[in-house]
Amino acid sequence: MFKRQMYESRVLTCTLHQPEMRAGQLVQVAGMVTVCSHSAPATRNGKGILFMSLEDESGLLNLIVYPDTYKQLRPTLRHALLIRVKGVVPRDGTAVNVLVQDVEPLSHAEIITAQEVDTVRI
């Protein structure tokens, strides 16, 4: 759970705004990793692409992590459940994906208890 208000000042995009995302646009999103899988078969160089689903209070967003990016961000991608992602939208047709460029785990200060009235469950 996190407070959306805390993130509005950081120019985070909500999944609700996916239809407005444009090809080539840089975006920042935050949420909970709900699905994570590697591609099969692997790429030409033998390395797989990581596909992830990120969920916030509005819905799901597809994330794509190329092998070189995964190598750099591996500890966070493997261990963090709540993350903030920076990436580029390579929109093809109606599908909206984000090519991940950077990932940060959300800190303990950004995770709140369910008893607070102004919380949003993700």
C-alpha positions in Angstrom: 0.0 0.0 0.0 1.2 3.5 -0.7 0.0 7.1 -0.7 -0.6 8.3 -4.2 -0.3 11.9 -2.9 3.4 11.2 -2.0 4.1 10.3 -5.6 2.3 13.0 -7.4 5.1 15.5 -6.7 7.5 13.0 -8.3 5.6 13.0 -11.7 4.6 9.4 -11.5 2.2 8.1 -14.1 -0.8 6.1 -12.9 -1.8 3.0 -15.0 -5.2 4.7 -15.4 -3.4 7.0 -17.9 -2.1 4.2 -20.2 -4.3 5.3 -23.1 -2.5 8.7 -23.0 1.0 7.3 -23.1 2.8 7.9 -26.4 5.5 6.0 -28.2 8.9 7.3 -27.1 7.5 8.9 -23.9 9.6 8.7 -20.7 7.4 7.6 -17.8 7.8 6.8 -14.1 5.4 4.3 -12.5 5.2 2.8 -9.1 3.4 -0.3 -7.8 3.6 -3.9 -6.8 5.1 -6.6 -9.0 2.4 -9.2 -9.6 3.8 -11.4 -12.4 7.3 -12.1 -13.6 8.4 -14.4 -16.4 11.4 -14.9 -18.7 10.9 -15.2 -22.5 11.3 -18.5 -24.2 13.0 -18.9 -26.5 15.9 -16.7 -25.6 17.1 -13.8 -27.7 19.8 -14.3 -30.4 22.5 -13.9 -27.8 21.0 -16.7 -25.7 19.7 -14.4 -23.0 16.0 -14.1 -22.1 13.9 -11.0 -21.8 12.1 -10.5 -18.5 8.4 -9.6 -18.7 6.7 -8.2 -15.6 3.3 -6.9 -14.6 3.2 -3.9 -12.3 -0.1 -3.1 -10.4 -1.1 0.1 -8.9 -4.5 1.3 -7.6 -5.8 1.7 -11.1 -4.7 -1.5 -12.9 -1.8 -3.3 -14.5 1.0 -2.2 -16.7 3.4 -4.5 -18.7 7.1 -4.0 -18.1 9.8 -5.3 -20.4 13.4 -5.8 -19.1 16.2 -6.5 -21.7 19.1 -8.7 -20.6 21.7 -5.9 -20.1 19.2 -3.9 -18.0 18.4 -7.0 -16.0 22.0 -7.6 -15.3 22.4 -4.1 -13.8 19.1 -4.1 -11.9 19.0 -7.8 -10.9 19.0 -7.4 -7.1 16.1 -5.0 -7.0 14.1 -6.9 -9.6 14.6 -10.1 -7.8 13.9 -9.0 -4.2 11.7 -5.9 -4.2 7.9 -6.3 -4.3 7.0 -2.6 -4.4 9.0 -0.6 -6.9 9.3 2.6 -8.8 10.2 2.2 -12.5 11.6 4.7 -15.0 11.3 3.7 -18.7 10.2 4.4 -22.2 6.9 3.5 -23.9 7.5 1.5 -27.2 3.8 1.5 -28.0 2.8 -0.9 -30.7 -0.9 -0.8 -31.7 -3.2 -0.8 -28.6 -0.8 -2.5 -26.2 1.1 -0.3 -23.7 4.4 -1.6 -22.4 7.3 0.1 -20.6 10.9 -0.7 -21.5 12.5 -0.6 -18.1 15.6 1.7 -17.8 15.8 2.0 -14.0 14.2 0.5 -10.9 14.2 1.5 -7.3 12.6 -0.3 -4.4 10.1 1.7 -2.4 11.5 2.5 1.0 10.0 1.6 4.3 9.0 5.2 4.8 6.8 5.0 1.7 5.0 1.8 2.8 2.2 2.5 5.2 -0.2 0.6 7.4 -3.7 -0.3 6.4 -5.1 1.6 9.4 -4.5 5.0 7.9 -7.6 6.5 6.4 -6.0 7.9 3.3 -4.3 4.7 2.1 -4.7 3.1 -1.3 -4.4 -0.7 -1.6 -2.5 -2.0 -4.6 
